[in-house]
Amino acid sequence: MTSLKYVRPTSVFNLHHLSKRNLSENYHVKSRDYTDEKLRKLEDRYEISQRDREYNYDAFEGSAYRYFKELNRRGKYRVVKRLYEMYHLEQLHTPYTERLDSQYRFALENITALSRAALSASIDDTSYRRKFGTQKTFIGIDIIFNVLSFGVLLYVGLIFLGSLDFKSPDEMAKFEIKMADDIDTRLDDVKGIEEIKDEIRNLIKMIKDPFKYKEKGAKVHKGVLLFGDPGVGKTLLARAIAGESGVNFIFCTGSTFDEMFVGVGAKRVRQLFQTARERSPCIIFIDEIDSLLSKSRRFAKEHSSNRSTLNQILAEMDGFNESENVIVIGATNHEGDLDPAAVRPGRFDKKIHVPKPDLDGRNDILRLYLEKVNVSEEIEVEKLGKMTPGFSGADLENLVNNAIADAVHKDKTHANMKDFEEAKDRIVMGIERKNLHIGNRIRLNTAIHEAGHALACYYTEGSQKLYKATIVNRGANRGATFTLPDESDMIALSKEKLLAHIDICLGGMAAEEIILKQYSPDNMNAITTGCGRDLPKATNMAKSGVREYGMFGEEGAAFISSSKDDTSDEFTQMVDLKVKEILDESHERVHNLLKSKKKDVEILAKNLFWYDYLTAEEIEQILKGEKLDKYHVREWEDKEDYLFHFSPSEENSDPSLPKSPVV
């Protein structure tokens, strides 16, 4: 008798993938396959045996078992369940009863599995509908996002259109418009440029009476370019020109025309010139014009708006009629960066260099600012002018302001000369680092180094005038020695002065070699890193004298291009050898000088150690053997082991100086 073995489907945990056929194929029946015809025969035999089961139970149960078995194999589980329950076959107690029950249970299990599969399929339908609903939600979000994006683009577009709208010239907030009656600046208010005032006066005459020049056949200038260092007064000079000429004045900067949108710059240029024409006669002053007319704007491929702005201003200047009486004044610190097409004759006809003030100019500027503040009667304007070479008008104004501010900080009613000196030191050298903790040995090393610089400056022929020496740390400097260049040095430098500069730079290292050599058998081991900035400076000056100035040629001019790419390696090597020769000679020269002045080096170093600061006048007093009426910042303590033994001879030593022990 064959037995039926039920094997649970492998996909029972994913029932919605099952079908009736799948379920029927996932169990194994050890019987032969039945065709439809044989199934009908089994059904007939079952019906016959059903009628005769009272007489022959074995025949009935055998045919029923085979019939149920084939129905289960074909997946007709509900038929098996219906027949089994209809005829109450569970009540039979025969050897076939257990086998019939097994077919019945098999049918029930598969019916249950199919029900679960149908339920899972319905759940999946719900998930699909939920997923489809989520997709519809995402579609709705996309629609909302697109609407918002369109709104943002519309808003940006409105801003763009707002920036390009045709405003009246009076509504342009970026242009500062001054009517002629509102300008109170005059040429006398501009100090320090006396040498160019004649040129400015001629320009003012042309602006005030252009028809006088036109009658004689002269053309009125369309543009004037003021160039020079920052802070020399170019803007003030332009206002003075407008004030003296009695014309309207429009002020703007080169960056006024730069915007994020293409075409805005050109539009503003048109608005600017339209405003000037309506207010003719008028001066248009464009400060920092290099940002508008630079070479880079014309050739910048990535910024076509820059080129359009540049071309627009050139077109406007070319389109001036002689009767419009509008002139453009531009100011720049970088005259070499301007586009040649922009500054050619016919556009900017006149170029005026505004220099830094000379000594007389600085004195005039200082008097102008000192009249507005409270200063003591001891202030010497001439002395302030001499101690500020190279200062521009803005630098001098800043100096006066810092000095007055320091006096107010100290609750003083007037600023004295010391306030101005401290303000100048802070501007030039940086903020004093009073709380920096350094050892006295380092202070003494610095004093020796700065004494070498100061004495090299004091005794060397052709050197600049000594101003001050200090061992106080300011900014990144451990100490400093400052000189005051002559006015002629600002224009040209002689070979003698160049060599003197090199000697002064090497003076600090030479002083260290002379004074500190007793601690090292090799002089070069005695020097410190204090000369770290002196050597590059001396080397660059020597190299400039050879390569650029032709000062050290053996025969005739020895000019060599300053660019290394333009010279051969052999020639560059010759330059390096000449530079080394200059530095060696300078080192030997200053070393011999300071060695002969060793006593002065020792005395000056001790005084720098005592006082931190020494002016040129105080240094001269010390070298003459005079005592200073000055407070000691620190004392020379013999017990400290940081002291160096200067070993002055008894007959040459200063009796007022304390003796220091040998360390």
C-alpha positions as CSV (number, residue, x, y, z in Angstrom):
1,M,0.0,0.0,0.0
2,T,1.4,3.3,-1.0
3,S,1.5,6.1,1.6
4,L,1.0,9.7,1.0
5,K,3.7,12.0,2.4
6,Y,2.9,15.7,2.7
7,V,5.8,18.1,2.2
8,R,5.1,21.8,3.2
9,P,5.7,24.1,0.2
10,T,9.1,25.9,0.3
11,S,7.4,29.3,-0.2
12,V,5.0,29.0,2.7
13,F,6.3,32.3,4.0
14,N,5.4,34.1,0.8
15,L,1.9,32.6,0.1
16,H,0.7,35.1,-2.4
17,H,3.2,33.6,-4.9
18,L,1.4,30.2,-4.7
19,S,-1.4,29.0,-6.9
20,K,-3.5,25.8,-6.9
21,R,-1.1,24.3,-9.5
22,N,1.9,25.3,-7.4
23,L,0.4,23.8,-4.3
24,S,-0.3,20.5,-6.1
25,E,3.2,20.4,-7.5
26,N,4.9,20.9,-4.1
27,Y,4.0,17.6,-2.6
28,H,5.0,14.1,-3.7
29,V,2.6,11.3,-4.3
30,K,3.9,7.8,-5.0
31,S,1.3,6.8,-7.6
32,R,0.9,6.8,-11.3
33,D,-0.4,9.8,-13.2
34,Y,-4.1,9.8,-13.9
35,T,-5.8,11.1,-17.1
36,D,-9.2,12.8,-17.1
37,E,-10.8,9.6,-18.4
38,K,-9.4,7.6,-15.6
39,L,-10.5,10.2,-13.1
40,R,-14.1,9.8,-14.4
41,K,-13.7,6.1,-14.0
42,L,-12.5,6.6,-10.4
43,E,-15.5,8.8,-9.8
44,D,-17.9,6.2,-11.2
45,R,-16.3,3.5,-9.2
46,Y,-16.5,5.7,-6.1
47,E,-20.2,6.3,-6.7
48,I,-20.8,2.6,-7.2
49,S,-18.8,1.7,-4.1
50,Q,-20.7,4.4,-2.2
51,R,-24.0,2.7,-2.9
52,D,-22.6,-0.7,-2.0
53,R,-20.5,0.4,1.0
54,E,-23.0,-1.3,3.4
55,Y,-22.0,-4.6,1.9
56,N,-18.4,-4.1,1.1
57,Y,-16.6,-1.3,3.1
58,D,-13.2,-2.3,1.9
59,A,-14.1,-1.8,-1.7
60,F,-15.7,1.6,-0.9
61,E,-12.8,2.9,1.1
62,G,-10.2,1.7,-1.4
63,S,-12.0,3.5,-4.3
64,A,-12.6,6.6,-2.0
65,Y,-8.9,6.8,-1.1
66,R,-7.8,6.6,-4.7
67,Y,-10.4,9.1,-5.7
68,F,-9.4,11.6,-3.0
69,K,-5.8,11.1,-3.7
70,E,-6.2,12.0,-7.4
71,L,-8.4,15.0,-6.5
72,N,-5.7,16.4,-4.2
73,R,-3.1,15.8,-6.8
74,R,-5.1,17.9,-9.2
75,G,-5.7,20.6,-6.6
76,K,-9.4,20.0,-6.0
77,Y,-9.1,20.3,-2.3
78,R,-12.6,21.7,-1.7
79,V,-14.2,18.7,-3.5
80,V,-12.3,16.3,-1.1
81,K,-13.4,18.4,1.9
82,R,-17.1,18.4,0.7
83,L,-17.3,14.7,0.0
84,Y,-15.5,13.7,3.2
85,E,-17.9,15.8,5.3
86,M,-21.0,15.0,3.3
87,Y,-20.7,11.2,3.9
88,H,-19.3,11.6,7.4
89,L,-16.3,9.4,6.6
90,E,-14.7,10.3,9.9
91,Q,-17.1,7.9,11.5
92,L,-15.6,4.9,9.7
93,H,-13.4,2.6,11.7
94,T,-11.6,0.5,9.1
95,P,-8.0,0.1,8.1
96,Y,-8.6,2.7,5.3
97,T,-9.9,5.3,7.8
98,E,-6.5,6.7,8.6
99,R,-5.5,7.0,5.0
100,L,-8.8,8.8,4.1
101,D,-8.2,11.2,7.1
102,S,-4.7,11.9,5.8
103,Q,-6.1,13.0,2.4
104,Y,-8.8,15.1,4.1
105,R,-6.2,16.8,6.4
106,F,-4.0,17.5,3.3
107,A,-6.9,19.1,1.5
108,L,-7.7,21.3,4.6
109,E,-4.1,22.5,4.9
110,N,-4.0,23.5,1.3
111,I,-7.3,25.2,1.5
112,T,-6.0,27.2,4.4
113,A,-2.8,28.0,2.5
114,L,-4.8,29.2,-0.5
115,S,-6.9,31.4,1.8
116,R,-3.8,33.0,3.3
117,A,-2.4,33.5,-0.2
118,A,-5.5,35.3,-1.3
119,L,-5.4,37.5,1.9
120,S,-1.8,38.4,1.2
121,A,-2.6,39.2,-2.4
122,S,-5.3,41.6,-1.2
123,I,-2.8,43.2,1.2
124,D,-0.4,43.7,-1.7
125,D,-3.1,45.3,-3.6
126,T,-3.6,47.7,-0.7
127,S,0.2,48.4,-0.7
128,Y,0.2,49.0,-4.4
129,R,-2.7,51.5,-4.0
130,R,-0.8,53.1,-1.1
131,K,2.4,53.2,-3.2
132,F,0.4,54.7,-6.1
133,G,-1.1,57.2,-3.7
134,T,2.5,58.1,-2.5
135,Q,3.5,58.6,-6.1
136,K,0.6,60.9,-6.5
137,T,1.7,62.8,-3.4
138,F,5.2,63.1,-4.9
139,I,3.7,64.4,-8.1
140,G,1.9,67.0,-6.1
141,I,5.1,68.0,-4.3
142,D,6.8,68.3,-7.7
143,I,4.1,70.6,-8.9
144,I,4.3,72.7,-5.8
145,F,8.2,72.9,-6.2
146,N,7.8,73.9,-9.8
147,V,5.4,76.6,-8.9
148,L,7.7,77.9,-6.1
149,S,10.7,77.8,-8.5
150,F,8.7,79.8,-11.0
151,G,7.9,82.3,-8.3
152,V,11.5,82.7,-7.3
153,L,12.6,83.2,-10.9
154,L,9.8,85.7,-11.4
155,Y,10.9,87.5,-8.2
156,V,14.6,87.6,-9.4
157,G,13.4,88.8,-12.8
158,L,11.4,91.6,-11.2
159,I,14.5,92.6,-9.3
160,F,16.5,92.6,-12.5
161,L,14.0,94.7,-14.3
162,G,13.9,97.0,-11.3
163,S,17.6,97.5,-11.6
164,L,17.3,98.3,-15.2
165,D,14.3,100.6,-15.0
166,F,14.5,104.1,-16.4
167,K,14.9,106.1,-13.2
168,S,15.4,109.8,-13.3
169,P,18.9,110.9,-12.7
170,D,18.0,112.4,-9.4
171,E,16.9,109.0,-8.1
172,M,20.3,107.4,-8.6
173,A,21.5,106.9,-5.0
174,K,24.9,105.5,-6.1
175,F,26.0,108.9,-7.5
176,E,26.8,111.7,-5.2
177,I,25.7,114.9,-6.8
178,K,26.9,118.2,-5.6
179,M,25.6,121.5,-7.0
180,A,28.1,124.3,-7.6
181,D,26.8,126.3,-4.7
182,D,27.3,123.4,-2.3
183,I,31.0,122.9,-3.0
184,D,33.1,124.9,-0.5
185,T,36.5,123.3,-1.2
186,R,39.0,125.6,-2.8
187,L,42.5,125.1,-4.2
188,D,44.1,126.8,-1.2
189,D,42.6,124.0,1.0
190,V,44.8,121.5,-0.8
191,K,48.3,121.5,0.7
192,G,51.5,119.8,-0.2
193,I,51.1,120.0,-4.0
194,E,52.5,123.5,-4.8
195,E,54.5,122.2,-7.7
196,I,51.4,121.1,-9.7
197,K,49.1,123.9,-8.7
198,D,50.0,125.9,-11.8
199,E,48.8,123.1,-14.0
200,I,45.6,122.8,-12.0
201,R,45.0,126.5,-12.3
202,N,45.3,126.3,-16.1
203,L,42.8,123.5,-16.1
204,I,40.4,125.5,-14.0
205,K,40.6,128.4,-16.5
206,M,39.7,126.1,-19.3
207,I,36.7,124.8,-17.4
208,K,35.5,128.2,-16.4
209,D,35.7,129.8,-19.9
210,P,35.9,127.1,-22.5
211,F,34.7,129.4,-25.3
212,K,37.8,131.5,-24.9
213,Y,39.9,128.5,-25.9
214,K,37.6,127.4,-28.6
215,E,37.8,130.8,-30.3
216,K,41.6,130.3,-30.6
217,G,41.1,126.8,-32.0
218,A,42.1,124.9,-28.8
219,K,40.0,121.9,-27.8
220,V,38.7,121.6,-24.3
221,H,39.9,118.5,-22.4
222,K,37.4,115.7,-22.2
223,G,39.2,113.8,-19.5
224,V,41.8,114.4,-16.9
225,L,43.7,111.6,-15.1
226,L,45.0,112.2,-11.6
227,F,47.4,109.4,-10.5
228,G,49.7,109.0,-7.6
229,D,50.2,107.1,-4.4
230,P,47.3,106.5,-2.0
231,G,46.4,109.3,0.3
232,V,48.1,112.2,-1.6
233,G,44.8,114.1,-2.0
234,K,43.5,113.2,-5.5
235,T,39.8,113.3,-4.4
236,L,40.2,116.5,-2.5
237,L,42.0,118.0,-5.5
238,A,39.1,117.1,-7.8
239,R,36.6,118.7,-5.4
240,A,38.8,121.8,-5.3
241,I,38.8,122.0,-9.1
242,A,35.0,121.9,-9.1
243,G,34.8,124.5,-6.4
244,E,37.2,126.8,-8.1
245,S,35.5,126.4,-11.5
246,G,32.0,126.9,-10.1
247,V,30.5,123.9,-11.9
248,N,28.4,121.0,-10.6
249,F,30.2,117.9,-9.3
250,I,29.2,114.2,-9.6
251,F,31.2,111.7,-7.5
252,C,31.3,108.0,-7.9
253,T,33.7,105.1,-7.7
254,G,34.8,102.5,-10.3
255,S,33.0,99.8,-8.4
256,T,29.7,101.6,-8.7
257,F,29.2,100.1,-12.1
258,D,29.8,96.5,-11.0
259,E,26.7,94.4,-10.5
260,M,25.8,90.7,-10.7
261,F,23.5,91.3,-13.7
262,V,24.8,91.7,-17.3
263,G,24.1,95.1,-18.7
264,V,23.7,97.0,-15.4
265,G,27.1,98.6,-15.6
266,A,26.6,99.9,-19.1
267,K,23.2,101.2,-18.1
268,R,24.6,103.1,-15.2
269,V,27.3,104.6,-17.3
270,R,24.6,106.0,-19.6
271,Q,22.6,107.3,-16.6
272,L,25.7,109.0,-15.2
273,F,26.6,110.8,-18.4
274,Q,22.9,111.7,-19.0
275,T,22.8,113.3,-15.5
276,A,26.0,115.2,-16.2
277,R,24.6,116.6,-19.5
278,E,21.5,117.7,-17.8
279,R,23.6,119.6,-15.2
280,S,26.1,121.0,-17.6
281,P,28.6,122.5,-16.9
282,C,29.6,119.6,-14.8
283,I,32.6,117.5,-13.6
284,I,32.3,113.7,-13.4
285,F,34.8,112.4,-10.9
286,I,35.4,108.6,-10.9
287,D,37.6,107.5,-8.0
288,E,39.6,104.3,-8.3
289,I,39.0,104.4,-12.1
290,D,41.4,101.5,-12.6
291,S,38.7,99.1,-11.5
292,L,36.6,100.4,-14.4
293,L,39.3,101.0,-17.1
294,S,41.8,98.3,-16.4
295,K,43.4,96.2,-19.1
296,S,42.0,93.0,-17.5
297,R,38.4,94.1,-18.1
298,R,38.9,94.3,-21.8
299,F,40.5,90.8,-22.1
300,A,38.4,89.0,-19.5
301,K,36.6,86.3,-21.5
302,E,34.5,85.1,-18.6
303,H,33.1,88.6,-17.9
304,S,31.6,90.1,-21.0
305,S,29.7,92.6,-18.9
306,N,33.1,94.1,-17.9
307,R,33.9,94.8,-21.5
308,S,30.5,96.3,-22.2
309,T,30.9,98.7,-19.3
310,L,34.3,99.7,-20.4
311,N,33.2,100.2,-24.0
312,Q,30.2,102.2,-22.9
313,I,32.2,104.7,-21.0
314,L,34.6,105.1,-23.9
315,A,31.7,105.6,-26.3
316,E,30.2,108.2,-24.0
317,M,33.5,110.1,-23.9
318,D,33.9,109.9,-27.6
319,G,30.3,111.2,-28.1
320,F,30.9,114.5,-26.2
321,N,30.0,117.6,-28.1
322,E,32.0,120.6,-27.6
323,S,29.0,122.5,-26.4
324,E,28.2,120.0,-23.6
325,N,30.9,121.3,-21.3
326,V,31.3,118.0,-19.4
327,I,34.7,116.8,-18.2
328,V,35.6,113.5,-16.7
329,I,38.3,113.4,-13.9
330,G,39.6,110.0,-13.0
331,A,41.8,109.1,-10.0
332,T,43.9,106.0,-9.7
333,N,46.8,104.5,-7.7
334,H,47.8,102.2,-10.6
335,E,48.2,104.3,-13.7
336,G,50.1,101.5,-15.4
337,D,47.2,99.1,-15.2
338,L,44.8,101.2,-17.3
339,D,43.8,100.2,-20.7
340,P,45.8,102.2,-23.3
341,A,42.7,102.7,-25.4
342,A,41.0,104.4,-22.5
343,V,43.7,106.9,-21.6
344,R,44.7,107.8,-25.2
345,P,44.5,111.5,-26.3
346,G,41.0,112.4,-27.1
347,R,39.6,110.7,-24.0
348,F,42.0,111.5,-21.2
349,D,43.9,114.3,-22.7
350,K,45.7,115.4,-19.6
351,K,47.6,113.3,-17.1
352,I,48.7,114.9,-13.8
353,H,50.9,113.1,-11.3
354,V,50.0,114.0,-7.7
355,P,53.2,113.4,-5.7
356,K,53.8,112.9,-2.0
357,P,54.4,116.2,-0.2
358,D,58.0,117.3,0.2
359,L,59.3,118.9,3.5
360,D,57.6,122.2,2.9
361,G,54.4,120.5,1.8
362,R,54.4,118.3,4.9
363,N,54.9,121.4,7.1
364,D,51.9,123.1,5.4
365,I,49.7,120.0,5.9
366,L,50.8,119.6,9.5
367,R,50.0,123.3,10.2
368,L,46.6,122.8,8.7
369,Y,45.7,119.9,10.9
370,L,47.4,121.2,14.1
371,E,45.2,124.3,13.9
372,K,42.2,122.1,14.5
373,V,43.5,120.3,17.7
374,N,44.9,121.2,21.1
375,V,48.7,121.0,21.1
376,S,51.3,122.4,23.4
377,E,53.5,125.3,22.5
378,E,56.6,123.1,22.4
379,I,55.4,121.4,19.2
380,E,57.9,122.2,16.4
381,V,56.2,121.8,13.0
382,E,59.6,121.8,11.2
383,K,60.8,118.9,13.4
384,L,57.6,116.9,12.8
385,G,58.0,117.5,9.1
386,K,61.6,116.2,9.1
387,M,60.7,113.1,11.1
388,T,58.0,112.1,8.6
389,P,59.7,111.7,5.2
390,G,57.6,109.8,2.7
391,F,54.4,110.5,4.6
392,S,51.3,111.4,2.5
393,G,48.7,113.8,3.5
394,A,46.5,111.0,4.8
395,D,49.4,109.7,6.8
396,L,50.0,113.1,8.4
397,E,46.4,113.4,9.3
398,N,46.5,110.0,10.9
399,L,49.6,110.9,12.8
400,V,48.0,114.0,14.3
401,N,44.8,112.1,15.1
402,N,46.8,109.3,16.9
403,A,48.8,111.8,18.9
404,I,45.7,113.7,20.1
405,A,44.0,110.4,20.9
406,D,47.0,109.3,23.0
407,A,46.9,112.6,24.9
408,V,43.2,112.1,25.6
409,H,43.8,108.6,26.8
410,K,46.3,110.0,29.3
411,D,43.8,112.7,30.4
412,K,46.0,115.4,29.1
413,T,44.6,118.7,27.8
414,H,47.3,119.1,25.1
415,A,49.4,116.8,23.0
416,N,53.1,117.3,23.3
417,M,56.1,116.3,21.2
418,K,56.4,113.0,23.0
419,D,52.9,112.0,22.0
420,F,53.7,112.7,18.4
421,E,56.9,110.7,18.6
422,E,55.1,107.7,20.1
423,A,52.3,108.0,17.6
424,K,54.9,108.0,14.8
425,D,56.7,105.0,16.2
426,R,53.5,103.1,16.5
427,I,52.6,103.8,12.9
428,V,56.0,103.0,11.5
429,M,57.2,100.2,13.8
430,G,53.9,98.7,15.1
431,I,52.4,98.3,18.6
432,E,54.8,98.1,21.5
433,R,54.9,94.6,23.1
434,K,55.5,95.6,26.7
435,N,54.4,92.4,28.3
436,L,56.6,90.1,26.2
437,H,58.7,88.0,28.5
438,I,62.3,87.8,27.2
439,G,65.5,87.3,29.1
440,N,67.9,90.1,29.8
441,R,70.6,88.2,27.9
442,I,68.5,88.5,24.7
443,R,67.9,92.2,25.5
444,L,71.6,92.7,25.7
445,N,72.2,90.8,22.5
446,T,69.7,93.1,20.8
447,A,71.3,96.2,22.3
448,I,74.7,95.2,20.9
449,H,73.1,94.5,17.5
450,E,71.2,97.8,17.4
451,A,74.3,99.7,18.6
452,G,76.2,98.4,15.6
453,H,73.5,99.7,13.3
454,A,73.3,103.0,15.0
455,L,77.1,103.6,15.0
456,A,77.5,102.5,11.4
457,C,74.9,105.1,10.5
458,Y,76.5,107.7,12.8
459,Y,80.1,107.3,11.4
460,T,79.6,106.3,7.8
461,E,79.9,109.0,5.2
462,G,76.9,109.4,2.9
463,S,74.5,107.6,5.3
464,Q,71.1,108.8,6.1
465,K,70.5,110.8,9.3
466,L,70.1,108.7,12.4
467,Y,66.6,109.1,14.0
468,K,66.2,106.5,16.8
469,A,67.4,103.2,18.1
470,T,65.4,100.8,20.3
471,I,65.5,97.3,21.7
472,V,61.7,97.2,22.4
473,N,59.8,94.6,20.5
474,R,57.3,96.2,18.1
475,G,55.3,94.0,15.8
476,A,57.7,91.3,14.4
477,N,60.8,93.3,15.1
478,R,63.0,92.5,18.1
479,G,64.6,95.9,17.9
480,A,65.1,98.6,15.3
481,T,67.3,101.5,14.2
482,F,65.6,104.1,12.1
483,T,67.0,106.7,9.8
484,L,65.6,109.8,8.1
485,P,66.3,110.0,4.4
486,D,67.1,113.3,2.8
487,E,64.6,114.8,0.4
488,S,67.0,114.1,-2.5
489,D,67.1,110.5,-1.5
490,M,63.4,110.2,-2.4
491,I,64.3,111.1,-6.0
492,A,67.6,109.5,-6.7
493,L,70.2,107.5,-4.8
494,S,74.0,107.9,-5.3
495,K,76.4,105.0,-5.3
496,E,77.9,106.4,-2.1
497,K,74.6,106.3,-0.3
498,L,73.8,102.9,-1.6
499,L,77.0,101.5,-0.2
500,A,76.3,103.4,3.1
501,H,72.9,101.6,3.3
502,I,74.6,98.3,2.8
503,D,77.2,99.1,5.5
504,I,74.4,100.0,8.0
505,C,72.6,96.8,7.3
506,L,75.7,94.7,8.1
507,G,76.6,96.8,11.1
508,G,74.5,94.7,13.5
509,M,76.2,91.5,12.6
510,A,79.7,93.1,12.7
511,A,79.0,94.4,16.3
512,E,78.0,90.9,17.4
513,E,81.1,89.5,16.0
514,I,83.3,92.0,17.8
515,I,81.7,92.0,21.2
516,L,80.6,88.4,21.5
517,K,83.7,86.7,19.9
518,Q,85.2,85.9,23.4
519,Y,82.6,83.2,23.8
520,S,83.5,81.4,20.6
521,P,86.8,80.7,18.9
522,D,85.0,81.3,15.6
523,N,83.5,84.8,15.2
524,M,80.7,83.5,13.0
525,N,79.5,81.2,15.9
526,A,78.9,84.3,18.0
527,I,76.3,86.0,15.8
528,T,72.6,85.6,16.5
529,T,69.6,85.5,14.2
530,G,69.1,89.2,14.6
531,C,70.6,89.7,11.2
532,G,68.0,87.6,9.6
533,R,66.3,90.6,7.9
534,D,69.5,92.6,7.4
535,L,71.3,90.2,5.1
536,P,68.4,89.9,2.5
537,K,68.1,93.7,2.5
538,A,71.8,94.2,1.9
539,T,71.9,91.6,-0.8
540,N,68.9,93.1,-2.6
541,M,70.5,96.5,-2.6
542,A,73.8,95.2,-3.9
543,K,72.0,93.2,-6.6
544,S,70.0,96.2,-7.7
545,G,73.2,98.3,-7.9
546,V,74.6,95.7,-10.3
547,R,71.6,94.5,-12.3
548,E,69.5,97.7,-12.6
549,Y,71.6,100.8,-11.8
550,G,74.9,99.8,-13.5
551,M,76.9,101.2,-10.6
552,F,79.6,98.6,-10.5
553,G,80.6,98.0,-14.1
554,E,84.3,97.9,-14.9
555,E,83.9,99.6,-18.2
556,G,81.0,101.9,-19.0
557,A,77.5,101.0,-18.2
558,A,76.9,97.5,-16.8
559,F,73.2,97.4,-17.1
560,I,71.6,94.0,-16.9
561,S,67.9,93.3,-17.2
562,S,66.2,92.9,-13.8
563,S,64.5,89.8,-15.2
564,K,66.5,86.6,-14.8
565,D,64.7,85.1,-17.8
566,D,66.4,87.7,-20.0
567,T,70.0,86.9,-18.9
568,S,72.1,83.8,-19.5
569,D,73.3,81.5,-16.7
570,E,76.8,82.6,-17.2
571,F,75.9,86.3,-16.9
572,T,73.8,85.6,-13.8
573,Q,76.8,83.9,-12.2
574,M,78.9,87.0,-12.9
575,V,76.3,89.1,-11.2
576,D,76.2,86.8,-8.2
577,L,80.0,87.0,-7.9
578,K,79.9,90.8,-8.1
579,V,77.2,91.0,-5.5
580,K,79.3,88.8,-3.2
581,E,82.3,91.0,-3.7
582,I,80.3,94.1,-2.8
583,L,78.9,92.4,0.4
584,D,82.4,91.1,1.4
585,E,83.9,94.6,1.0
586,S,81.1,96.2,2.9
587,H,81.4,93.7,5.8
588,E,85.1,94.2,6.1
589,R,84.6,98.0,6.0
590,V,82.0,98.2,8.7
591,H,83.8,95.5,10.8
592,N,87.0,97.6,10.8
593,L,85.0,100.7,11.7
594,L,83.2,99.2,14.7
595,K,86.3,97.5,15.9
596,S,88.0,100.9,16.1
597,K,84.9,102.2,17.9
598,K,84.6,99.2,20.2
599,K,84.3,101.4,23.3
600,D,81.4,103.3,21.7
601,V,79.7,100.0,20.9
602,E,79.9,98.9,24.5
603,I,78.7,102.2,26.0
604,L,75.9,102.6,23.5
605,A,74.8,98.9,24.1
606,K,74.7,99.5,27.9
607,N,72.6,102.6,27.5
608,L,70.2,100.9,25.2
609,F,69.9,98.1,27.8
610,W,69.2,100.7,30.4
611,Y,66.7,103.0,28.5
612,D,65.2,100.8,25.8
613,Y,65.0,103.9,23.5
614,L,67.6,106.4,22.4
615,T,67.0,109.3,20.1
616,A,69.7,110.6,17.7
617,E,70.3,113.5,20.1
618,E,70.7,111.2,23.1
619,I,73.1,108.9,21.2
620,E,75.2,111.9,20.3
621,Q,75.3,113.0,24.0
622,I,76.4,109.5,25.0
623,L,79.2,109.4,22.4
624,K,80.4,112.8,23.7
625,G,80.6,111.4,27.2
626,E,77.6,113.3,28.6
627,K,75.2,111.8,31.0
628,L,71.5,111.5,30.2
629,D,68.9,112.9,32.5
630,K,66.6,110.0,31.9
631,Y,64.9,107.3,33.9
632,H,66.5,103.8,33.9
633,V,64.1,101.2,32.7
634,R,66.3,98.5,34.2
635,E,69.5,98.4,36.2
636,W,72.8,96.7,35.5
637,E,72.9,94.1,38.2
638,D,76.3,92.5,38.7
639,K,74.9,89.4,40.3
640,E,73.0,88.4,37.1
641,D,74.8,85.8,35.0
642,Y,73.4,87.2,31.7
643,L,76.0,90.1,31.7
644,F,78.7,90.0,29.1
645,H,82.2,91.1,29.8
646,F,82.9,94.0,27.5
647,S,86.5,94.2,28.8
648,P,87.1,98.0,28.3
649,S,90.6,99.1,29.2
650,E,90.9,101.0,32.4
651,E,92.1,104.1,30.8
652,N,89.3,104.2,28.2
653,S,86.5,103.0,30.5
654,D,83.8,105.4,31.6
655,P,84.1,105.7,35.4
656,S,80.3,106.4,35.6
657,L,79.6,103.0,34.2
658,P,79.4,100.0,36.7
659,K,82.0,97.3,36.2
660,S,80.5,94.0,35.0
661,P,82.0,90.6,35.9
662,V,83.4,88.1,33.4
663,V,80.9,85.4,32.8
